[in-house]
Amino acid sequence: MMKKAMMPLQLVITAIILLIVLFVVLYTFTDLFGKEKKALSESITSVTEDTDGDGNYNFYDKCPCDADVEPDEMGKCNGKDRMWCFKEK
């Protein structure tokens, strides 16, 4: 049979072990989701960016690399591919 003094000590040790496990799990998930958050943020920024400054987001802009330019019948902007400024970076 356990002594009465052992029960609180056992409870404290169990709590410490659980806290250590909790910190390890939280650290692992924070590191994992931190990387995903960065990738998601970059993805959102690329969609909501306005490279040419004409007030239209690149996602909706017909010529995101040139302001005040409309694409010709071939879909080219000033004779270049629609996304030429992104390919040169």
Biopython code that builds the backbone (N, CA, C, O; Angstrom):
import numpy as np
from Bio.PDB.StructureBuilder import StructureBuilder

atoms = [
    (1, "MET", "N", (0.838, -1.179, 0.000)),
    (1, "MET", "CA", (0.000, 0.000, 0.000)),
    (1, "MET", "C", (0.885, 1.245, 0.000)),
    (1, "MET", "O", (1.943, 1.262, 0.631)),
    (2, "MET", "N", (0.445, 2.292, -0.716)),
    (2, "MET", "CA", (1.243, 3.514, -0.827)),
    (2, "MET", "C", (1.094, 4.372, 0.420)),
    (2, "MET", "O", (0.038, 4.417, 1.050)),
    (3, "LYS", "N", (2.163, 5.038, 0.749)),
    (3, "LYS", "CA", (2.107, 5.979, 1.867)),
    (3, "LYS", "C", (1.419, 7.254, 1.399)),
    (3, "LYS", "O", (1.412, 7.552, 0.205)),
    (4, "LYS", "N", (0.848, 8.001, 2.321)),
    (4, "LYS", "CA", (0.136, 9.225, 1.980)),
    (4, "LYS", "C", (1.066, 10.275, 1.390)),
    (4, "LYS", "O", (0.632, 11.071, 0.558)),
    (5, "ALA", "N", (2.321, 10.300, 1.790)),
    (5, "ALA", "CA", (3.282, 11.281, 1.282)),
    (5, "ALA", "C", (3.673, 10.995, -0.165)),
    (5, "ALA", "O", (4.101, 11.906, -0.873)),
    (6, "MET", "N", (3.538, 9.773, -0.608)),
    (6, "MET", "CA", (3.916, 9.404, -1.966)),
    (6, "MET", "C", (2.898, 9.898, -3.001)),
    (6, "MET", "O", (3.288, 10.191, -4.131)),
    (7, "MET", "N", (1.638, 9.999, -2.664)),
    (7, "MET", "CA", (0.609, 10.396, -3.616)),
    (7, "MET", "C", (0.829, 11.820, -4.150)),
    (7, "MET", "O", (0.778, 12.013, -5.365)),
    (8, "PRO", "N", (1.071, 12.825, -3.294)),
    (8, "PRO", "CA", (1.322, 14.167, -3.835)),
    (8, "PRO", "C", (2.609, 14.219, -4.667)),
    (8, "PRO", "O", (2.658, 14.909, -5.685)),
    (9, "LEU", "N", (3.640, 13.499, -4.244)),
    (9, "LEU", "CA", (4.887, 13.479, -4.994)),
    (9, "LEU", "C", (4.672, 12.832, -6.366)),
    (9, "LEU", "O", (5.193, 13.316, -7.371)),
    (10, "GLN", "N", (3.916, 11.756, -6.404)),
    (10, "GLN", "CA", (3.609, 11.092, -7.662)),
    (10, "GLN", "C", (2.806, 12.021, -8.581)),
    (10, "GLN", "O", (3.027, 12.043, -9.792)),
    (11, "LEU", "N", (1.893, 12.769, -8.014)),
    (11, "LEU", "CA", (1.095, 13.716, -8.782)),
    (11, "LEU", "C", (1.968, 14.826, -9.366)),
    (11, "LEU", "O", (1.793, 15.208, -10.523)),
    (12, "VAL", "N", (2.889, 15.333, -8.587)),
    (12, "VAL", "CA", (3.796, 16.392, -9.055)),
    (12, "VAL", "C", (4.690, 15.871, -10.181)),
    (12, "VAL", "O", (4.869, 16.555, -11.189)),
    (13, "ILE", "N", (5.242, 14.693, -10.028)),
    (13, "ILE", "CA", (6.105, 14.108, -11.054)),
    (13, "ILE", "C", (5.323, 13.871, -12.338)),
    (13, "ILE", "O", (5.830, 14.143, -13.426)),
    (14, "THR", "N", (4.116, 13.376, -12.229)),
    (14, "THR", "CA", (3.273, 13.153, -13.405)),
    (14, "THR", "C", (2.964, 14.476, -14.099)),
    (14, "THR", "O", (3.005, 14.553, -15.327)),
    (15, "ALA", "N", (2.659, 15.507, -13.334)),
    (15, "ALA", "CA", (2.367, 16.821, -13.906)),
    (15, "ALA", "C", (3.585, 17.381, -14.631)),
    (15, "ALA", "O", (3.445, 17.962, -15.707)),
    (16, "ILE", "N", (4.768, 17.219, -14.064)),
    (16, "ILE", "CA", (6.001, 17.710, -14.696)),
    (16, "ILE", "C", (6.254, 16.970, -16.006)),
    (16, "ILE", "O", (6.610, 17.589, -17.009)),
    (17, "ILE", "N", (6.077, 15.669, -16.002)),
    (17, "ILE", "CA", (6.270, 14.874, -17.222)),
    (17, "ILE", "C", (5.272, 15.300, -18.293)),
    (17, "ILE", "O", (5.643, 15.442, -19.458)),
    (18, "LEU", "N", (4.027, 15.503, -17.922)),
    (18, "LEU", "CA", (3.015, 15.943, -18.887)),
    (18, "LEU", "C", (3.331, 17.326, -19.445)),
    (18, "LEU", "O", (3.114, 17.572, -20.631)),
    (19, "LEU", "N", (3.832, 18.221, -18.624)),
    (19, "LEU", "CA", (4.214, 19.559, -19.103)),
    (19, "LEU", "C", (5.368, 19.478, -20.101)),
    (19, "LEU", "O", (5.367, 20.172, -21.118)),
    (20, "ILE", "N", (6.339, 18.637, -19.809)),
    (20, "ILE", "CA", (7.472, 18.475, -20.734)),
    (20, "ILE", "C", (6.987, 17.939, -22.078)),
    (20, "ILE", "O", (7.385, 18.437, -23.131)),
    (21, "VAL", "N", (6.134, 16.931, -22.038)),
    (21, "VAL", "CA", (5.583, 16.372, -23.283)),
    (21, "VAL", "C", (4.775, 17.427, -24.022)),
    (21, "VAL", "O", (4.872, 17.533, -25.244)),
    (22, "LEU", "N", (3.985, 18.203, -23.305)),
    (22, "LEU", "CA", (3.184, 19.259, -23.921)),
    (22, "LEU", "C", (4.070, 20.293, -24.611)),
    (22, "LEU", "O", (3.779, 20.693, -25.738)),
    (23, "PHE", "N", (5.140, 20.730, -23.960)),
    (23, "PHE", "CA", (6.048, 21.705, -24.562)),
    (23, "PHE", "C", (6.722, 21.144, -25.807)),
    (23, "PHE", "O", (6.881, 21.860, -26.796)),
    (24, "VAL", "N", (7.115, 19.893, -25.776)),
    (24, "VAL", "CA", (7.746, 19.274, -26.948)),
    (24, "VAL", "C", (6.760, 19.212, -28.114)),
    (24, "VAL", "O", (7.120, 19.533, -29.246)),
    (25, "VAL", "N", (5.541, 18.809, -27.850)),
    (25, "VAL", "CA", (4.525, 18.722, -28.903)),
    (25, "VAL", "C", (4.205, 20.110, -29.450)),
    (25, "VAL", "O", (4.133, 20.288, -30.666)),
    (26, "LEU", "N", (4.015, 21.090, -28.581)),
    (26, "LEU", "CA", (3.714, 22.450, -29.028)),
    (26, "LEU", "C", (4.857, 23.039, -29.846)),
    (26, "LEU", "O", (4.614, 23.703, -30.854)),
    (27, "TYR", "N", (6.082, 22.809, -29.433)),
    (27, "TYR", "CA", (7.231, 23.311, -30.177)),
    (27, "TYR", "C", (7.274, 22.698, -31.579)),
    (27, "TYR", "O", (7.533, 23.395, -32.560)),
    (28, "THR", "N", (7.022, 21.408, -31.664)),
    (28, "THR", "CA", (7.036, 20.723, -32.955)),
    (28, "THR", "C", (5.952, 21.283, -33.874)),
    (28, "THR", "O", (6.222, 21.577, -35.039)),
    (29, "PHE", "N", (4.738, 21.431, -33.368)),
    (29, "PHE", "CA", (3.657, 21.951, -34.200)),
    (29, "PHE", "C", (3.861, 23.414, -34.556)),
    (29, "PHE", "O", (3.534, 23.824, -35.670)),
    (30, "THR", "N", (4.391, 24.204, -33.642)),
    (30, "THR", "CA", (4.645, 25.614, -33.927)),
    (30, "THR", "C", (5.671, 25.743, -35.042)),
    (30, "THR", "O", (5.511, 26.565, -35.944)),
    (31, "ASP", "N", (6.716, 24.941, -34.983)),
    (31, "ASP", "CA", (7.738, 24.975, -36.031)),
    (31, "ASP", "C", (7.153, 24.528, -37.361)),
    (31, "ASP", "O", (7.424, 25.146, -38.391)),
    (32, "LEU", "N", (6.374, 23.488, -37.360)),
    (32, "LEU", "CA", (5.769, 22.958, -38.586)),
    (32, "LEU", "C", (4.786, 23.956, -39.185)),
    (32, "LEU", "O", (4.842, 24.237, -40.382)),
    (33, "PHE", "N", (3.883, 24.496, -38.360)),
    (33, "PHE", "CA", (2.886, 25.423, -38.873)),
    (33, "PHE", "C", (3.476, 26.797, -39.163)),
    (33, "PHE", "O", (2.917, 27.548, -39.962)),
    (34, "GLY", "N", (4.588, 27.137, -38.534)),
    (34, "GLY", "CA", (5.259, 28.397, -38.851)),
    (34, "GLY", "C", (5.739, 28.418, -40.285)),
    (34, "GLY", "O", (5.638, 29.439, -40.964)),
    (35, "LYS", "N", (6.267, 27.281, -40.755)),
    (35, "LYS", "CA", (6.724, 27.175, -42.139)),
    (35, "LYS", "C", (5.535, 27.250, -43.083)),
    (35, "LYS", "O", (5.613, 27.902, -44.124)),
    (36, "GLU", "N", (4.449, 26.599, -42.738)),
    (36, "GLU", "CA", (3.255, 26.632, -43.585)),
    (36, "GLU", "C", (2.662, 28.041, -43.625)),
    (36, "GLU", "O", (2.184, 28.486, -44.669)),
    (37, "LYS", "N", (2.693, 28.728, -42.508)),
    (37, "LYS", "CA", (2.158, 30.085, -42.452)),
    (37, "LYS", "C", (2.947, 31.007, -43.379)),
    (37, "LYS", "O", (2.370, 31.858, -44.055)),
    (38, "LYS", "N", (4.268, 30.834, -43.406)),
    (38, "LYS", "CA", (5.101, 31.659, -44.274)),
    (38, "LYS", "C", (4.772, 31.398, -45.741)),
    (38, "LYS", "O", (4.658, 32.338, -46.528)),
    (39, "ALA", "N", (4.621, 30.138, -46.110)),
    (39, "ALA", "CA", (4.293, 29.791, -47.498)),
    (39, "ALA", "C", (2.922, 30.347, -47.888)),
    (39, "ALA", "O", (2.752, 30.863, -48.992)),
    (40, "LEU", "N", (1.958, 30.243, -46.992)),
    (40, "LEU", "CA", (0.617, 30.764, -47.260)),
    (40, "LEU", "C", (0.645, 32.278, -47.396)),
    (40, "LEU", "O", (-0.018, 32.834, -48.271)),
    (41, "SER", "N", (1.406, 32.949, -46.541)),
    (41, "SER", "CA", (1.519, 34.403, -46.604)),
    (41, "SER", "C", (2.132, 34.848, -47.921)),
    (41, "SER", "O", (1.676, 35.822, -48.519)),
    (42, "GLU", "N", (3.164, 34.143, -48.382)),
    (42, "GLU", "CA", (3.786, 34.479, -49.662)),
    (42, "GLU", "C", (2.814, 34.255, -50.813)),
    (42, "GLU", "O", (2.791, 35.029, -51.770)),
    (43, "SER", "N", (2.021, 33.208, -50.722)),
    (43, "SER", "CA", (1.049, 32.905, -51.764)),
    (43, "SER", "C", (-0.026, 33.986, -51.833)),
    (43, "SER", "O", (-0.406, 34.412, -52.923)),
    (44, "ILE", "N", (-0.511, 34.427, -50.695)),
    (44, "ILE", "CA", (-1.529, 35.477, -50.658)),
    (44, "ILE", "C", (-0.951, 36.791, -51.167)),
    (44, "ILE", "O", (-1.623, 37.520, -51.897)),
    (45, "THR", "N", (0.270, 37.097, -50.794)),
    (45, "THR", "CA", (0.905, 38.331, -51.236)),
    (45, "THR", "C", (1.065, 38.351, -52.749)),
    (45, "THR", "O", (0.864, 39.392, -53.376)),
    (46, "SER", "N", (1.422, 37.227, -53.341)),
    (46, "SER", "CA", (1.603, 37.194, -54.793)),
    (46, "SER", "C", (0.287, 37.433, -55.528)),
    (46, "SER", "O", (0.293, 37.977, -56.632)),
    (47, "VAL", "N", (-0.829, 37.042, -54.944)),
    (47, "VAL", "CA", (-2.135, 37.243, -55.579)),
    (47, "VAL", "C", (-2.615, 38.674, -55.385)),
    (47, "VAL", "O", (-3.225, 39.239, -56.293)),
    (48, "THR", "N", (-2.358, 39.272, -54.237)),
    (48, "THR", "CA", (-2.877, 40.602, -53.933)),
    (48, "THR", "C", (-1.877, 41.718, -54.220)),
    (48, "THR", "O", (-2.118, 42.867, -53.852)),
    (49, "GLU", "N", (-0.780, 41.403, -54.858)),
    (49, "GLU", "CA", (0.237, 42.395, -55.187)),
    (49, "GLU", "C", (-0.166, 43.156, -56.458)),
    (49, "GLU", "O", (-0.852, 42.610, -57.322)),
    (50, "ASP", "N", (0.263, 44.410, -56.563)),
    (50, "ASP", "CA", (0.035, 45.221, -57.758)),
    (50, "ASP", "C", (1.395, 45.696, -58.259)),
    (50, "ASP", "O", (1.877, 46.751, -57.846)),
    (51, "THR", "N", (2.013, 44.924, -59.143)),
    (51, "THR", "CA", (3.378, 45.194, -59.593)),
    (51, "THR", "C", (3.498, 46.500, -60.357)),
    (51, "THR", "O", (4.436, 47.263, -60.125)),
    (52, "ASP", "N", (2.571, 46.772, -61.260)),
    (52, "ASP", "CA", (2.702, 47.958, -62.106)),
    (52, "ASP", "C", (2.065, 49.211, -61.513)),
    (52, "ASP", "O", (2.181, 50.292, -62.090)),
    (53, "GLY", "N", (1.396, 49.083, -60.373)),
    (53, "GLY", "CA", (0.852, 50.252, -59.679)),
    (53, "GLY", "C", (-0.359, 50.883, -60.338)),
    (53, "GLY", "O", (-0.620, 52.068, -60.133)),
    (54, "ASP", "N", (-1.111, 50.116, -61.131)),
    (54, "ASP", "CA", (-2.275, 50.687, -61.807)),
    (54, "ASP", "C", (-3.573, 50.530, -61.017)),
    (54, "ASP", "O", (-4.636, 50.931, -61.492)),
    (55, "GLY", "N", (-3.500, 49.956, -59.825)),
    (55, "GLY", "CA", (-4.680, 49.807, -58.980)),
    (55, "GLY", "C", (-5.389, 48.479, -59.134)),
    (55, "GLY", "O", (-6.358, 48.218, -58.421)),
    (56, "ASN", "N", (-4.936, 47.637, -60.040)),
    (56, "ASN", "CA", (-5.514, 46.305, -60.223)),
    (56, "ASN", "C", (-4.540, 45.270, -59.688)),
    (56, "ASN", "O", (-3.341, 45.326, -59.962)),
    (57, "TYR", "N", (-5.073, 44.317, -58.916)),
    (57, "TYR", "CA", (-4.215, 43.240, -58.435)),
    (57, "TYR", "C", (-3.702, 42.429, -59.616)),
    (57, "TYR", "O", (-4.385, 42.308, -60.633)),
    (58, "ASN", "N", (-2.511, 41.877, -59.486)),
    (58, "ASN", "CA", (-1.913, 41.095, -60.572)),
    (58, "ASN", "C", (-2.815, 39.952, -61.023)),
    (58, "ASN", "O", (-2.841, 39.609, -62.205)),
    (59, "PHE", "N", (-3.549, 39.367, -60.091)),
    (59, "PHE", "CA", (-4.428, 38.248, -60.421)),
    (59, "PHE", "C", (-5.487, 38.658, -61.444)),
    (59, "PHE", "O", (-5.839, 37.867, -62.318)),
    (60, "TYR", "N", (-6.000, 39.894, -61.341)),
    (60, "TYR", "CA", (-7.069, 40.373, -62.226)),
    (60, "TYR", "C", (-6.548, 41.228, -63.374)),
    (60, "TYR", "O", (-7.269, 41.466, -64.343)),
    (61, "ASP", "N", (-5.317, 41.686, -63.279)),
    (61, "ASP", "CA", (-4.753, 42.599, -64.266)),
    (61, "ASP", "C", (-4.419, 41.843, -65.556)),
    (61, "ASP", "O", (-3.760, 40.804, -65.515)),
    (62, "LYS", "N", (-4.873, 42.365, -66.697)),
    (62, "LYS", "CA", (-4.585, 41.711, -67.970)),
    (62, "LYS", "C", (-3.114, 41.840, -68.341)),
    (62, "LYS", "O", (-2.555, 40.942, -68.971)),
    (63, "CYS", "N", (-2.485, 42.938, -67.961)),
    (63, "CYS", "CA", (-1.049, 43.144, -68.175)),
    (63, "CYS", "C", (-0.442, 43.595, -66.838)),
    (63, "CYS", "O", (-0.271, 44.795, -66.620)),
    (64, "PRO", "N", (-0.119, 42.665, -65.949)),
    (64, "PRO", "CA", (0.346, 43.042, -64.621)),
    (64, "PRO", "C", (1.724, 43.681, -64.593)),
    (64, "PRO", "O", (2.116, 44.244, -63.571)),
    (65, "CYS", "N", (2.462, 43.607, -65.684)),
    (65, "CYS", "CA", (3.815, 44.149, -65.695)),
    (65, "CYS", "C", (3.882, 45.556, -66.282)),
    (65, "CYS", "O", (4.878, 46.254, -66.093)),
    (66, "ASP", "N", (2.842, 45.981, -66.985)),
    (66, "ASP", "CA", (2.820, 47.290, -67.634)),
    (66, "ASP", "C", (1.532, 48.018, -67.298)),
    (66, "ASP", "O", (0.441, 47.493, -67.520)),
    (67, "ALA", "N", (1.654, 49.223, -66.765)),
    (67, "ALA", "CA", (0.467, 50.028, -66.456)),
    (67, "ALA", "C", (-0.087, 50.623, -67.749)),
    (67, "ALA", "O", (0.671, 50.928, -68.670)),
    (68, "ASP", "N", (-1.381, 50.784, -67.817)),
    (68, "ASP", "CA", (-2.088, 51.414, -68.939)),
    (68, "ASP", "C", (-1.804, 50.731, -70.282)),
    (68, "ASP", "O", (-1.764, 51.396, -71.317)),
    (69, "VAL", "N", (-1.611, 49.429, -70.271)),
    (69, "VAL", "CA", (-1.392, 48.680, -71.514)),
    (69, "VAL", "C", (-2.453, 47.590, -71.584)),
    (69, "VAL", "O", (-2.706, 46.893, -70.601)),
    (70, "GLU", "N", (-3.061, 47.452, -72.734)),
    (70, "GLU", "CA", (-4.031, 46.390, -72.966)),
    (70, "GLU", "C", (-3.370, 45.304, -73.812)),
    (70, "GLU", "O", (-2.553, 45.617, -74.679)),
    (71, "PRO", "N", (-3.700, 44.054, -73.582)),
    (71, "PRO", "CA", (-3.103, 42.983, -74.379)),
    (71, "PRO", "C", (-3.604, 43.016, -75.827)),
    (71, "PRO", "O", (-4.740, 43.409, -76.092)),
    (72, "ASP", "N", (-2.750, 42.601, -76.748)),
    (72, "ASP", "CA", (-3.159, 42.535, -78.149)),
    (72, "ASP", "C", (-3.971, 41.256, -78.380)),
    (72, "ASP", "O", (-4.275, 40.534, -77.431)),
    (73, "GLU", "N", (-4.321, 40.977, -79.641)),
    (73, "GLU", "CA", (-5.161, 39.819, -79.941)),
    (73, "GLU", "C", (-4.481, 38.491, -79.618)),
    (73, "GLU", "O", (-5.162, 37.473, -79.502)),
    (74, "MET", "N", (-3.181, 38.475, -79.474)),
    (74, "MET", "CA", (-2.440, 37.267, -79.129)),
    (74, "MET", "C", (-2.259, 37.128, -77.609)),
    (74, "MET", "O", (-1.693, 36.144, -77.132)),
    (75, "GLY", "N", (-2.747, 38.128, -76.856)),
    (75, "GLY", "CA", (-2.610, 38.095, -75.401)),
    (75, "GLY", "C", (-1.273, 38.610, -74.903)),
    (75, "GLY", "O", (-0.929, 38.418, -73.737)),
    (76, "LYS", "N", (-0.517, 39.259, -75.772)),
    (76, "LYS", "CA", (0.797, 39.790, -75.399)),
    (76, "LYS", "C", (0.657, 41.240, -74.953)),
    (76, "LYS", "O", (-0.206, 41.971, -75.439)),
    (77, "CYS", "N", (1.503, 41.641, -74.036)),
    (77, "CYS", "CA", (1.542, 43.017, -73.544)),
    (77, "CYS", "C", (2.855, 43.641, -74.015)),
    (77, "CYS", "O", (3.932, 43.245, -73.571)),
    (78, "ASN", "N", (2.757, 44.616, -74.912)),
    (78, "ASN", "CA", (3.948, 45.235, -75.508)),
    (78, "ASN", "C", (4.842, 44.188, -76.166)),
    (78, "ASN", "O", (6.067, 44.289, -76.112)),
    (79, "GLY", "N", (4.231, 43.192, -76.782)),
    (79, "GLY", "CA", (4.984, 42.166, -77.491)),
    (79, "GLY", "C", (5.612, 41.108, -76.599)),
    (79, "GLY", "O", (6.323, 40.231, -77.089)),
    (80, "LYS", "N", (5.359, 41.176, -75.299)),
    (80, "LYS", "CA", (5.937, 40.205, -74.368)),
    (80, "LYS", "C", (4.834, 39.367, -73.734)),
    (80, "LYS", "O", (3.654, 39.715, -73.785)),
    (81, "ASP", "N", (5.238, 38.283, -73.150)),
    (81, "ASP", "CA", (4.319, 37.417, -72.422)),
    (81, "ASP", "C", (3.653, 38.212, -71.301)),
    (81, "ASP", "O", (4.258, 39.131, -70.749)),
    (82, "ARG", "N", (2.416, 37.868, -70.964)),
    (82, "ARG", "CA", (1.656, 38.574, -69.927)),
    (82, "ARG", "C", (2.409, 38.674, -68.599)),
    (82, "ARG", "O", (2.310, 39.694, -67.918)),
    (83, "MET", "N", (3.142, 37.661, -68.228)),
    (83, "MET", "CA", (3.817, 37.622, -66.930)),
    (83, "MET", "C", (5.335, 37.780, -67.058)),
    (83, "MET", "O", (6.067, 37.247, -66.224)),
    (84, "TRP", "N", (5.827, 38.489, -68.066)),
    (84, "TRP", "CA", (7.261, 38.560, -68.324)),
    (84, "TRP", "C", (8.059, 39.134, -67.152)),
    (84, "TRP", "O", (9.184, 38.700, -66.905)),
    (85, "CYS", "N", (7.506, 40.082, -66.444)),
    (85, "CYS", "CA", (8.284, 40.710, -65.365)),
    (85, "CYS", "C", (8.529, 39.737, -64.203)),
    (85, "CYS", "O", (9.493, 39.912, -63.457)),
    (86, "PHE", "N", (7.692, 38.734, -64.038)),
    (86, "PHE", "CA", (7.887, 37.763, -62.963)),
    (86, "PHE", "C", (8.920, 36.720, -63.354)),
    (86, "PHE", "O", (9.607, 36.175, -62.490)),
    (87, "LYS", "N", (9.038, 36.435, -64.646)),
    (87, "LYS", "CA", (9.984, 35.436, -65.124)),
    (87, "LYS", "C", (11.415, 35.957, -65.118)),
    (87, "LYS", "O", (12.359, 35.172, -65.038)),
    (88, "GLU", "N", (11.584, 37.274, -65.203)),
    (88, "GLU", "CA", (12.926, 37.856, -65.221)),
    (88, "GLU", "C", (13.556, 37.956, -63.849)),
    (88, "GLU", "O", (14.768, 38.148, -63.746)),
    (89, "LYS", "N", (12.775, 37.833, -62.797)),
    (89, "LYS", "CA", (13.312, 37.982, -61.426)),
    (89, "LYS", "C", (14.156, 36.827, -61.019)),
    (89, "LYS", "O", (14.675, 36.805, -59.902)),
]
sb = StructureBuilder()
sb.init_structure("model")
sb.init_model(0)
sb.init_chain("A")
sb.init_seg("    ")
for serial, (resi, resn, name, xyz) in enumerate(atoms, 1):
    if name == "N":
        sb.init_residue(resn, " ", resi, " ")
    sb.init_atom(name, np.array(xyz, "f"), 0.0, 1.0, " ", f" {name:<3s}", serial, name[0])
structure = sb.get_structure()
